[in-house]
Each structure stands twice: as C-alpha cells, then as structure tokens.
Amino acid sequence: MRRNYHKAKPKVDDKPIRANEQINVPEVFLIDETGESIGVMSIAKALQMAQEADLDLVEVNPKGQPPVTKIMNLGQAKYEREKKLHKQKVLQKKIETKVVKLTFRISSHDRDTRVSQAAKFLSQDNKLKLDLFLRGRERQHFDKARELMLEFVELLKAKPGLNLEIEQPLTKQPSGFSIVLVNKK
C-alpha cells in the first residue's frame, strides 16, 4: 500500500508585516527608533532616515491616515508579534465536551459511579453531554427513560460545589435522550 507523505504547511500569516519598499503610500507618520514622534513626511525621506540608522521602516498601523511607521529592526518586530499571538493563544480558555453514556437498565452502583464521573468533568469546567440509549423493546418506554435522565440530573445537582445550568434541554432522539449541562460559577 502506498503512503502519501505531505510536507508541513507553513504558517499562514493573515496580516503580514509590511516594511521598507513594501509600504506603497505617498506619506507616512514616522516614529523614530527611540519612540519619539517625528510627524508626517514622504515615504522616500522616511526610508532614507531608516537606512541611515541601519534599521528598517516598519508599518505599525496601516489603517491610520496617514499610516503609522516606525524605524526599528524587522526581525524584532516579527518576534514581538509572534510572542503576543502565542500569549493570546495560551490565555484562551478551552472548553471540552465530555460524554457520559447511560443505559435504560443501569444498576444503582453504576449510576452512582457515572454521577461522580460527571461531577468530576463538570468541576474541571468541561461541558457534559448525557446520552441515554434505548435498545429493542426499551424504546416503548420513553416516559421511564425521561424520568431516569431527570433523576440523574437531580443527583448531579445535589452534589456540593456544582451550579448546574442546562445548555441544551432534554431532547428526544430516535434511540434515546440527550441533554447538555454546564457548571456555572
């Protein structure tokens, strides 16, 4: 069997940093390497000042009128931007949906085990999806299955430290029921 190996795709930079000759506007607002505002000037003069300082002319704010540019090291600008993006990614809160599956003829011990497992998932700030599957002739007893699900939710609400909120109400599916719960703090 033949395996296809794909080369890793390079990172797609949604807004590349424009620098030096890539800046194609007649006038720019210039900030020098010390952070002092110089003011509005032509792009040619700004490029000449950057070359005299052996640095790059980097566009800081392209949406400004005129665009704001700064005399600085281009590599340093890219590094700082990547560092800022990484920090934002780390601070993002990742919420995972955990699934607990129940059956119609679940024993009380198994139910208690699943309740403690569900409480652990909710205390870790994950969403919880409860699924109850009905097989064969069990599908004739949707009312008892609904009671079983509501009883399970009440057992979860009785756990200390949980403030449950129903994100998706109890919904009937062809093979059972499902409900999505969240722990609100």
Secondary structure, DSSP 8 states (H G I E B T S, - for coil): -------------SS---BGGG---SEEEEE-TTS-EEEEEEHHHHHHHHHHTT-EEEEEETTSSS-EEEEE-HHHHHHHHHHHHHHHHHHS----EEEEEEETT--HHHHHHHHHHHHHHHHTT-EEEEEEE--GGGGG-HHHHHHHHHHHHHHHHTSTT--EEEEEEEEEETTEEEEEEEE--
